């Protein structure tokens, strides 16, 4: 999704705390990436809980252009211990991330990510491995 206005560090912390509290109450885990007003997020859990949280994100006035890149049933969670892992990509040199390719310079909601959801999955997993 895209933020209606770029988030300050304090707003990101507040959003992260809200997300962690809500995700914990619904038994949902995942990861949230933020870069220059763009969000990419993974949600894992029971289908009704994930759909409820996704719906609340879609309706949140702080976001627009919410795009679902991928929906799949998994046998095992990829982020089982993270109520919501987080990384602000604005504050790092993205070229230093293992597996860097130029597509990491694009907006997280770019057509490149949307046309090939496996790229988004690879990016999310690279950050999981670095944690």
OpenMM code with the backbone's topology and positions (N, CA, C; nanometers):
from openmm import Vec3, app, unit

residues = "UNK UNK UNK UNK UNK UNK UNK UNK UNK UNK UNK UNK UNK UNK UNK UNK UNK UNK UNK UNK UNK UNK UNK UNK UNK UNK UNK UNK UNK UNK UNK UNK UNK UNK UNK UNK UNK UNK UNK UNK UNK UNK UNK UNK UNK UNK UNK UNK UNK UNK UNK UNK UNK UNK UNK UNK UNK UNK UNK UNK UNK UNK UNK UNK UNK UNK UNK UNK UNK UNK UNK UNK UNK UNK UNK UNK UNK UNK UNK UNK UNK UNK UNK UNK UNK UNK UNK UNK UNK UNK UNK UNK UNK UNK UNK UNK UNK UNK UNK UNK UNK UNK UNK UNK UNK UNK UNK UNK UNK UNK UNK UNK UNK UNK UNK UNK UNK UNK UNK UNK UNK UNK UNK UNK UNK UNK UNK UNK UNK UNK UNK".split()
positions = [
    Vec3(0.0841, -0.1182, 0.0000),
    Vec3(0.0000, 0.0000, 0.0000),
    Vec3(0.0878, 0.1233, 0.0000),
    Vec3(0.0261, 0.2352, -0.0237),
    Vec3(0.0943, 0.3638, -0.0175),
    Vec3(0.0351, 0.4445, 0.0967),
    Vec3(0.1198, 0.5190, 0.1644),
    Vec3(0.0727, 0.6053, 0.2726),
    Vec3(0.0146, 0.7326, 0.2115),
    Vec3(-0.0953, 0.7817, 0.2687),
    Vec3(-0.1522, 0.9079, 0.2202),
    Vec3(-0.0540, 1.0215, 0.2443),
    Vec3(0.0236, 1.0113, 0.3516),
    Vec3(0.1319, 1.1044, 0.3827),
    Vec3(0.2474, 1.0216, 0.4375),
    Vec3(0.3724, 1.0593, 0.4055),
    Vec3(0.4850, 0.9830, 0.4613),
    Vec3(0.4761, 0.9768, 0.6146),
    Vec3(0.5112, 0.8628, 0.6703),
    Vec3(0.5067, 0.8425, 0.8151),
    Vec3(0.6349, 0.8929, 0.8791),
    Vec3(0.6222, 0.9636, 0.9894),
    Vec3(0.7385, 1.0012, 1.0690),
    Vec3(0.7837, 0.8775, 1.1464),
    Vec3(0.9011, 0.8844, 1.2078),
    Vec3(0.9478, 0.7721, 1.2898),
    Vec3(0.8496, 0.7428, 1.4024),
    Vec3(0.7966, 0.8483, 1.4664),
    Vec3(0.6993, 0.8283, 1.5756),
    Vec3(0.5719, 0.7628, 1.5251),
    Vec3(0.5257, 0.8019, 1.4068),
    Vec3(0.4050, 0.7410, 1.3492),
    Vec3(0.4296, 0.5947, 1.3139),
    Vec3(0.5497, 0.5629, 1.2662),
    Vec3(0.5827, 0.4237, 1.2355),
    Vec3(0.5837, 0.3387, 1.3626),
    Vec3(0.6404, 0.3920, 1.4696),
    Vec3(0.6429, 0.3199, 1.5967),
    Vec3(0.5002, 0.2967, 1.6463),
    Vec3(0.4165, 0.3987, 1.6362),
    Vec3(0.2767, 0.3851, 1.6785),
    Vec3(0.2049, 0.2790, 1.5943),
    Vec3(0.2224, 0.2842, 1.4633),
    Vec3(0.1612, 0.1855, 1.3745),
    Vec3(0.2099, 0.0448, 1.4077),
    Vec3(0.3388, 0.0318, 1.4314),
    Vec3(0.3961, -0.0982, 1.4634),
    Vec3(0.3384, -0.1517, 1.5945),
    Vec3(0.3280, -0.0670, 1.6960),
    Vec3(0.2701, -0.1102, 1.8238),
    Vec3(0.1245, -0.1530, 1.8078),
    Vec3(0.0469, -0.0767, 1.7303),
    Vec3(-0.0930, -0.1129, 1.7041),
    Vec3(-0.1011, -0.2468, 1.6305),
    Vec3(-0.0148, -0.2629, 1.5309),
    Vec3(-0.0143, -0.3869, 1.4516),
    Vec3(0.0201, -0.5071, 1.5377),
    Vec3(0.1216, -0.4917, 1.6205),
    Vec3(0.1625, -0.6036, 1.7059),
    Vec3(0.0520, -0.6417, 1.8038),
    Vec3(-0.0129, -0.5420, 1.8617),
    Vec3(-0.1208, -0.5707, 1.9561),
    Vec3(-0.2370, -0.6421, 1.8871),
    Vec3(-0.2784, -0.5904, 1.7728),
    Vec3(-0.3895, -0.6513, 1.6986),
    Vec3(-0.3520, -0.7913, 1.6510),
    Vec3(-0.2320, -0.8062, 1.5948),
    Vec3(-0.1902, -0.9365, 1.5428),
    Vec3(-0.1823, -1.0403, 1.6544),
    Vec3(-0.1299, -1.0006, 1.7698),
    Vec3(-0.1220, -1.0930, 1.8823),
    Vec3(-0.2614, -1.1380, 1.9242),
    Vec3(-0.3553, -1.0456, 1.9303),
    Vec3(-0.4909, -1.0810, 1.9727),
    Vec3(-0.5600, -1.1742, 1.8733),
    Vec3(-0.5208, -1.1681, 1.7453),
    Vec3(-0.5807, -1.2541, 1.6424),
    Vec3(-0.4948, -1.3765, 1.6103),
    Vec3(-0.3783, -1.3903, 1.6747),
    Vec3(-0.2908, -1.5036, 1.6462),
    Vec3(-0.2235, -1.4937, 1.5103),
    Vec3(-0.1988, -1.3715, 1.4646),
    Vec3(-0.1390, -1.3481, 1.3330),
    Vec3(0.0073, -1.3068, 1.3508),
    Vec3(0.0928, -1.3550, 1.2615),
    Vec3(0.2339, -1.3176, 1.2598),
    Vec3(0.2654, -1.2565, 1.1239),
    Vec3(0.3855, -1.1977, 1.1115),
    Vec3(0.4228, -1.1422, 0.9818),
    Vec3(0.5376, -1.0460, 0.9869),
    Vec3(0.5509, -0.9707, 0.8796),
    Vec3(0.6598, -0.8749, 0.8612),
    Vec3(0.6051, -0.7543, 0.7878),
    Vec3(0.6536, -0.6357, 0.8246),
    Vec3(0.6145, -0.5103, 0.7610),
    Vec3(0.7404, -0.4375, 0.7157),
    Vec3(0.7467, -0.4032, 0.5880),
    Vec3(0.8557, -0.3225, 0.5342),
    Vec3(0.7995, -0.1857, 0.4977),
    Vec3(0.8798, -0.0816, 0.5181),
    Vec3(0.8384, 0.0549, 0.4856),
    Vec3(0.9525, 0.1248, 0.4135),
    Vec3(0.9185, 0.1923, 0.3039),
    Vec3(1.0196, 0.2688, 0.2298),
    Vec3(0.9513, 0.3851, 0.1599),
    Vec3(0.9912, 0.5053, 0.1980),
    Vec3(0.9469, 0.6262, 0.1280),
    Vec3(0.7953, 0.6310, 0.1058),
    Vec3(0.7195, 0.6031, 0.2105),
    Vec3(0.5737, 0.6101, 0.2011),
    Vec3(0.5078, 0.4860, 0.1435),
    Vec3(0.5847, 0.3811, 0.1211),
    Vec3(0.5325, 0.2566, 0.0645),
    Vec3(0.5455, 0.1447, 0.1680),
    Vec3(0.4428, 0.0633, 0.1785),
    Vec3(0.4428, -0.0500, 0.2703),
    Vec3(0.4352, -0.1806, 0.1927),
    Vec3(0.5026, -0.2815, 0.2448),
    Vec3(0.4858, -0.4190, 0.1987),
    Vec3(0.4732, -0.5029, 0.3248),
    Vec3(0.3741, -0.5893, 0.3267),
    Vec3(0.3470, -0.6632, 0.4499),
    Vec3(0.3105, -0.8069, 0.4194),
    Vec3(0.3501, -0.8937, 0.5101),
    Vec3(0.3096, -1.0332, 0.5070),
    Vec3(0.2274, -1.0586, 0.6321),
    Vec3(0.1146, -1.1270, 0.6163),
    Vec3(0.0302, -1.1675, 0.7286),
    Vec3(0.0138, -1.3182, 0.7227),
    Vec3(0.0314, -1.3848, 0.8370),
    Vec3(0.0177, -1.5305, 0.8450),
    Vec3(-0.0740, -1.5648, 0.9614),
    Vec3(-0.1609, -1.6581, 0.9386),
    Vec3(-0.2483, -1.7030, 1.0456),
    Vec3(-0.3704, -1.7730, 0.9885),
    Vec3(-0.4674, -1.7948, 1.0751),
    Vec3(-0.5922, -1.8563, 1.0300),
    Vec3(-0.6605, -1.7619, 0.9311),
    Vec3(-0.7207, -1.8193, 0.8285),
    Vec3(-0.7779, -1.7396, 0.7200),
    Vec3(-0.8738, -1.6297, 0.7670),
    Vec3(-0.9695, -1.6582, 0.8566),
    Vec3(-1.0605, -1.5502, 0.8987),
    Vec3(-0.9873, -1.4339, 0.9665),
    Vec3(-0.8865, -1.4638, 1.0458),
    Vec3(-0.8112, -1.3590, 1.1147),
    Vec3(-0.7318, -1.2750, 1.0149),
    Vec3(-0.6657, -1.3405, 0.9203),
    Vec3(-0.5874, -1.2678, 0.8202),
    Vec3(-0.6802, -1.1805, 0.7355),
    Vec3(-0.7951, -1.2335, 0.6967),
    Vec3(-0.8897, -1.1550, 0.6161),
    Vec3(-0.9414, -1.0342, 0.6928),
    Vec3(-0.9658, -1.0506, 0.8226),
    Vec3(-1.0147, -0.9392, 0.9043),
    Vec3(-0.9092, -0.8288, 0.9131),
    Vec3(-0.7856, -0.8664, 0.9376),
    Vec3(-0.6793, -0.7664, 0.9473),
    Vec3(-0.6545, -0.7009, 0.8113),
    Vec3(-0.6534, -0.7797, 0.7050),
    Vec3(-0.6345, -0.7239, 0.5708),
    Vec3(-0.7451, -0.6240, 0.5390),
    Vec3(-0.8665, -0.6575, 0.5749),
    Vec3(-0.9799, -0.5682, 0.5508),
    Vec3(-0.9628, -0.4363, 0.6261),
    Vec3(-0.9137, -0.4435, 0.7503),
    Vec3(-0.8945, -0.3202, 0.8267),
    Vec3(-0.7828, -0.2349, 0.7652),
    Vec3(-0.6808, -0.2984, 0.7098),
    Vec3(-0.5739, -0.2245, 0.6414),
    Vec3(-0.6307, -0.1568, 0.5173),
    Vec3(-0.7102, -0.2309, 0.4428),
    Vec3(-0.7696, -0.1789, 0.3194),
    Vec3(-0.8573, -0.0566, 0.3462),
    Vec3(-0.9238, -0.0529, 0.4624),
    Vec3(-1.0140, 0.0573, 0.4971),
    Vec3(-0.9439, 0.1702, 0.5731),
    Vec3(-0.8203, 0.1501, 0.6146),
    Vec3(-0.7474, 0.2485, 0.6941),
    Vec3(-0.7217, 0.3744, 0.6098),
    Vec3(-0.7665, 0.4918, 0.6556),
    Vec3(-0.7488, 0.6141, 0.5755),
    Vec3(-0.6033, 0.6595, 0.5624),
    Vec3(-0.5129, 0.5972, 0.6361),
    Vec3(-0.3711, 0.6314, 0.6239),
    Vec3(-0.3067, 0.5658, 0.5027),
    Vec3(-0.3814, 0.4761, 0.4344),
    Vec3(-0.3294, 0.4011, 0.3204),
    Vec3(-0.4195, 0.4196, 0.1990),
    Vec3(-0.3613, 0.4020, 0.0808),
    Vec3(-0.4390, 0.3893, -0.0423),
    Vec3(-0.3640, 0.2938, -0.1336),
    Vec3(-0.4276, 0.2545, -0.2406),
    Vec3(-0.3670, 0.1604, -0.3355),
    Vec3(-0.3194, 0.0334, -0.2658),
    Vec3(-0.4041, -0.0236, -0.1835),
    Vec3(-0.3711, -0.1514, -0.1195),
    Vec3(-0.3808, -0.2593, -0.2271),
    Vec3(-0.2728, -0.3325, -0.2461),
    Vec3(-0.2662, -0.4360, -0.3493),
    Vec3(-0.2278, -0.5675, -0.2833),
    Vec3(-0.3073, -0.6700, -0.3090),
    Vec3(-0.2728, -0.8038, -0.2605),
    Vec3(-0.1854, -0.8693, -0.3660),
    Vec3(-0.0592, -0.8926, -0.3323),
    Vec3(0.0340, -0.9526, -0.4277),
    Vec3(0.0191, -1.1041, -0.4332),
    Vec3(-0.0104, -1.1628, -0.3183),
    Vec3(-0.0120, -1.3087, -0.3126),
    Vec3(-0.1005, -1.3544, -0.1978),
    Vec3(-0.1749, -1.4617, -0.2205),
    Vec3(-0.2543, -1.5264, -0.1168),
    Vec3(-0.2296, -1.6745, -0.1330),
    Vec3(-0.1822, -1.7383, -0.0271),
    Vec3(-0.1546, -1.8808, -0.0387),
    Vec3(-0.1754, -1.9500, 0.0957),
    Vec3(-0.2065, -2.0763, 0.0882),
    Vec3(-0.2146, -2.1587, 0.2083),
    Vec3(-0.0763, -2.2183, 0.2297),
    Vec3(-0.0262, -2.2025, 0.3514),
    Vec3(0.1080, -2.2529, 0.3824),
    Vec3(0.0970, -2.3603, 0.4905),
    Vec3(0.1899, -2.4512, 0.4887),
    Vec3(0.1914, -2.5589, 0.5871),
    Vec3(0.2609, -2.5140, 0.7160),
    Vec3(0.3505, -2.4187, 0.7036),
    Vec3(0.4294, -2.3728, 0.8169),
    Vec3(0.4530, -2.2230, 0.8022),
    Vec3(0.4384, -2.1510, 0.9117),
    Vec3(0.4595, -2.0059, 0.9079),
    Vec3(0.6062, -1.9735, 0.8835),
    Vec3(0.6279, -1.8684, 0.8081),
    Vec3(0.7643, -1.8224, 0.7808),
    Vec3(0.8127, -1.7239, 0.8871),
    Vec3(0.7177, -1.6631, 0.9578),
    Vec3(0.7497, -1.5648, 1.0618),
    Vec3(0.6782, -1.6030, 1.1916),
    Vec3(0.7001, -1.7235, 1.2422),
    Vec3(0.6183, -1.7746, 1.3530),
    Vec3(0.6331, -1.7007, 1.4852),
    Vec3(0.7438, -1.6320, 1.5052),
    Vec3(0.7682, -1.5679, 1.6345),
    Vec3(0.7529, -1.4162, 1.6285),
    Vec3(0.7109, -1.3643, 1.5161),
    Vec3(0.7015, -1.2202, 1.4984),
    Vec3(0.5553, -1.1777, 1.4939),
    Vec3(0.5079, -1.1079, 1.5997),
    Vec3(0.3728, -1.0536, 1.5926),
    Vec3(0.3665, -0.9521, 1.4789),
    Vec3(0.4773, -0.8860, 1.4525),
    Vec3(0.4952, -0.8032, 1.3338),
    Vec3(0.6392, -0.7559, 1.3311),
    Vec3(0.7226, -0.8285, 1.2555),
    Vec3(0.8588, -0.7836, 1.2349),
    Vec3(0.8538, -0.6548, 1.1538),
    Vec3(0.9557, -0.5724, 1.1634),
    Vec3(0.9514, -0.4426, 1.0951),
    Vec3(1.0901, -0.4016, 1.0496),
    Vec3(1.0940, -0.3378, 0.9318),
    Vec3(1.2177, -0.2794, 0.8827),
    Vec3(1.1841, -0.1552, 0.8029),
    Vec3(1.2448, -0.0428, 0.8409),
    Vec3(1.2313, 0.0808, 0.7656),
    Vec3(1.3464, 0.0848, 0.6659),
    Vec3(1.3173, 0.0662, 0.5388),
    Vec3(1.4207, 0.0583, 0.4361),
    Vec3(1.4789, 0.1946, 0.4018),
    Vec3(1.4149, 0.3005, 0.4462),
    Vec3(1.4639, 0.4348, 0.4177),
    Vec3(1.5963, 0.4619, 0.4890),
    Vec3(1.6160, 0.3997, 0.6020),
    Vec3(1.7331, 0.4291, 0.6849),
    Vec3(1.8516, 0.3362, 0.6609),
    Vec3(1.8463, 0.2538, 0.5576),
    Vec3(1.9590, 0.1642, 0.5308),
    Vec3(2.0039, 0.1787, 0.3859),
    Vec3(2.1245, 0.1368, 0.3598),
    Vec3(2.1737, 0.1309, 0.2226),
    Vec3(2.1271, -0.0026, 0.1655),
    Vec3(2.0223, 0.0023, 0.0875),
    Vec3(1.9584, -0.1187, 0.0358),
    Vec3(2.0566, -0.2039, -0.0451),
    Vec3(2.1616, -0.1409, -0.0984),
    Vec3(2.2606, -0.2171, -0.1760),
    Vec3(2.3401, -0.3126, -0.0896),
    Vec3(2.3344, -0.2932, 0.0426),
    Vec3(2.4076, -0.3799, 0.1350),
    Vec3(2.3292, -0.5056, 0.1736),
    Vec3(2.2023, -0.5133, 0.1310),
    Vec3(2.1195, -0.6297, 0.1625),
    Vec3(2.1661, -0.7477, 0.0790),
    Vec3(2.1836, -0.8627, 0.1449),
    Vec3(2.2230, -0.9840, 0.0739),
    Vec3(2.1251, -1.0118, -0.0391),
    Vec3(2.1759, -1.0404, -0.1553),
    Vec3(2.0897, -1.0687, -0.2693),
    Vec3(2.0390, -0.9433, -0.3387),
    Vec3(2.1020, -0.8277, -0.3120),
    Vec3(2.0586, -0.7015, -0.3733),
    Vec3(2.0512, -0.7150, -0.5251),
    Vec3(1.9445, -0.6620, -0.5807),
    Vec3(1.9325, -0.6424, -0.7241),
    Vec3(1.8684, -0.5062, -0.7438),
    Vec3(1.8819, -0.4455, -0.8600),
    Vec3(1.8294, -0.3100, -0.8808),
    Vec3(1.6792, -0.2958, -0.8551),
    Vec3(1.6018, -0.4044, -0.8628),
    Vec3(1.4581, -0.3884, -0.8403),
    Vec3(1.4286, -0.3419, -0.6983),
    Vec3(1.5248, -0.3563, -0.6053),
    Vec3(1.5034, -0.3078, -0.4694),
    Vec3(1.4987, -0.1559, -0.4630),
    Vec3(1.5423, -0.0882, -0.5692),
    Vec3(1.5364, 0.0571, -0.5742),
    Vec3(1.3975, 0.1075, -0.6134),
    Vec3(1.3112, 0.0195, -0.6588),
    Vec3(1.1770, 0.0589, -0.7004),
    Vec3(1.0846, 0.0700, -0.5804),
    Vec3(0.9751, 0.1406, -0.6010),
    Vec3(0.8721, 0.1488, -0.4968),
    Vec3(0.8196, 0.0088, -0.4685),
    Vec3(0.7893, -0.0178, -0.3429),
    Vec3(0.7400, -0.1503, -0.3054),
    Vec3(0.6068, -0.1824, -0.3706),
    Vec3(0.5344, -0.0815, -0.4168),
    Vec3(0.4056, -0.1047, -0.4835),
    Vec3(0.4182, -0.0901, -0.6353),
    Vec3(0.5394, -0.0985, -0.6879),
    Vec3(0.5616, -0.0805, -0.8312),
    Vec3(0.5032, -0.1970, -0.9113),
    Vec3(0.4780, -0.1743, -1.0398),
    Vec3(0.4296, -0.2831, -1.1262),
    Vec3(0.5255, -0.4019, -1.1306),
    Vec3(0.6551, -0.3777, -1.1105),
    Vec3(0.7525, -0.4872, -1.1111),
    Vec3(0.7200, -0.5880, -1.0015),
    Vec3(0.6940, -0.5392, -0.8794),
    Vec3(0.6584, -0.6297, -0.7706),
    Vec3(0.5231, -0.6951, -0.7975),
    Vec3(0.4282, -0.6172, -0.8493),
    Vec3(0.2942, -0.6703, -0.8734),
    Vec3(0.2931, -0.7750, -0.9839),
    Vec3(0.3796, -0.7593, -1.0840),
    Vec3(0.3803, -0.8533, -1.1961),
    Vec3(0.4479, -0.9855, -1.1613),
    Vec3(0.5327, -0.9857, -1.0596),
    Vec3(0.6034, -1.1077, -1.0199),
    Vec3(0.6079, -1.1155, -0.8677),
    Vec3(0.5002, -1.1673, -0.8046),
    Vec3(0.4950, -1.1726, -0.6584),
    Vec3(0.6098, -1.2490, -0.5944),
    Vec3(0.6765, -1.3354, -0.6694),
    Vec3(0.7887, -1.4087, -0.6099),
    Vec3(0.9019, -1.3130, -0.5730),
    Vec3(0.9147, -1.2011, -0.6435),
    Vec3(1.0165, -1.1025, -0.6082),
    Vec3(0.9886, -1.0434, -0.4708),
    Vec3(0.8617, -1.0142, -0.4438),
    Vec3(0.8241, -0.9611, -0.3124),
    Vec3(0.8529, -1.0647, -0.2049),
    Vec3(0.8195, -1.1900, -0.2329),
    Vec3(0.8440, -1.2970, -0.1356),
    Vec3(0.9934, -1.3103, -0.1070),
    Vec3(1.0761, -1.3019, -0.2098),
    Vec3(1.2211, -1.3110, -0.1916),
    Vec3(1.2733, -1.1956, -0.1065),
    Vec3(1.2198, -1.0757, -0.1306),
    Vec3(1.2611, -0.9602, -0.0519),
    Vec3(1.2247, -0.9791, 0.0950),
    Vec3(1.1033, -1.0217, 0.1221),
    Vec3(1.0580, -1.0427, 0.2596),
    Vec3(1.1419, -1.1496, 0.3274),
    Vec3(1.1710, -1.2575, 0.2577),
    Vec3(1.2495, -1.3662, 0.3176),
    Vec3(1.3940, -1.3215, 0.3436),
    Vec3(1.4480, -1.2336, 0.2589),
    Vec3(1.5848, -1.1833, 0.2822),
    Vec3(1.5895, -1.1076, 0.4140),
    Vec3(1.4864, -1.0326, 0.4452),
    Vec3(1.4855, -0.9594, 0.5718),
    Vec3(1.4623, -1.0521, 0.6892),
    Vec3(1.3865, -1.1581, 0.6692),
    Vec3(1.3689, -1.2555, 0.7767),
    Vec3(1.5018, -1.3198, 0.8118),
    Vec3(1.5812, -1.3535, 0.7112),
    Vec3(1.7088, -1.4192, 0.7338),
    Vec3(1.8085, -1.3276, 0.8031),
    Vec3(1.7960, -1.1966, 0.7841),
    Vec3(1.8877, -1.1002, 0.8446),
    Vec3(1.8540, -1.0724, 0.9909),
    Vec3(1.7333, -1.1060, 1.0326),
    Vec3(1.6885, -1.0731, 1.1701),
    Vec3(1.7574, -1.1595, 1.2736),
] * unit.nanometer
topology = app.Topology()
chain = topology.addChain("A")
for resn in residues:
    res = topology.addResidue(resn, chain)
    for name in ("N", "CA", "C"):
        topology.addAtom(name, app.Element.getBySymbol(name[0]), res)
